[in-house]
């Protein structure tokens, strides 16, 4: 990890655990050099990173001070509603978002997909042709239930570079990360078992739980911090929890990154109460500063984590190559994978393996993360300028998702229905957790460049929001 980022993370940890509070003054740059034994350039880099993320501010001729959370502009958390529901309205919206094809409309801004400009499409085309020639004979065969041995070997090598102790035999290949998560849930739960989901969280988790006849306890997700550990502790004490499904790195929909100490506490709580953790880490490679945050898998000493990820967000959604990693539960997951569809498509597995074998992933993810950082700054400025006073917008450190809280009196489901006819996309908060408070929130993607068409979409959203607010004036 870059030294400046390590210093910034240390300060963030102190803010998170209360050692530093609002208004506290940080050491001067000169004192910071002495405290952390670094150069002035490194100290400035750390403080600039903290400024960009909204943790501190520089006051002329005074120094650097900790900002209050509300100045950091993070949307508020809300208590989830008990139980689980799958209303037809949610399914209609989800179908419309996933099925839309306008390049700069509903799909681009509402769906969590990267723009084609960010993907290594030419390289993948070459690798596909190369792999097709090399593996022509194997096309007539089913693949191994666990997946391509070469791909599993390359994935294991990649995770060992992240200091995670992974062997090829710990890995099962799936049709994307969602398939990995659902297969894992099916393999370790029975109908009537209880799992924990964050609220808000990726919308299809709730529907998957319903299809498996699982009971769901929703625990608040705190934008900017991650799953509410206090609420999780209470849930684990009060119920027998089979699994906790979390997105620690660049959460969907909020973009939040959990601190290292919070990740460690999460692991401790789950192990203490005998719950497995299913980690969705599809955005983990897309850090804005090129420093990949550790997955839970890398710091799990008790082997309670099933790590799930995919190539969808970094190489291409249509590849449909995902994986689960768990030495302890791999046999159960492999069996469930086999009973579902025998095996996954071999050709795309081998293409991803070729890409990993050529060491392209780290170079590509760093480049993609740096491009997304610039896009995120442009989108944030455009959204902040266009949307009405009182709007709160997350400041993600990676990935390409914003979570936006509008002033009271707004309804993003109504906005979605109004704007869909004009090919303008947003993803209403209601599908991420069916709760009345969620109606004031929406997810917005910065995966595509900020073009004039996107700026027009933002202007349309702002106009529609203002009309809603004007209607509710006395």
Buried (B, 14 or more C-beta within 10 A) or exposed (E): EBBBBBBBBBBBBBBBEEEBEEEEEBBBBEEBBEBBEBEEEBBBBBBBBBBBBBBBEEEEEEBBBBBEBEEBBBBBBBEBBEEBEEEEEBEEBBEBBEEBEBEBBBBBBBBBBBBEEBBBEEBBEEBBEEBEEEBEEEEEEEBBBBBBBBBBBBBBBBBEEBEBBBBBBBBBBBBBBBBBBBBBBBBBBEEEBBBBBBBBBBBBBBBBBEEBEBBBBBBBBBBBBBBBBEBBBEBBEEBEBBBBBBBBBBBBBBBBBBBBBBBBBBBEBBBEBEBBBBBBBBBBBBBBBBBBBBBBBBBBEEBBBBBBBBBBBBBBBEBBBBBBBBEEBBBBBBBBBBEBBEBBBBBBBBBBBBBBBEEBBBEBBBEBBBBBBEBBBBBBEBBEEBBEEEBBBBBBBBBBBBBBBBBEBBBBBEBBBBBBEBBBBBBBBBBBBBBEBBBBBBBBBBBBBBEEBBBEBBEBBBEBBBEBBEEEEE
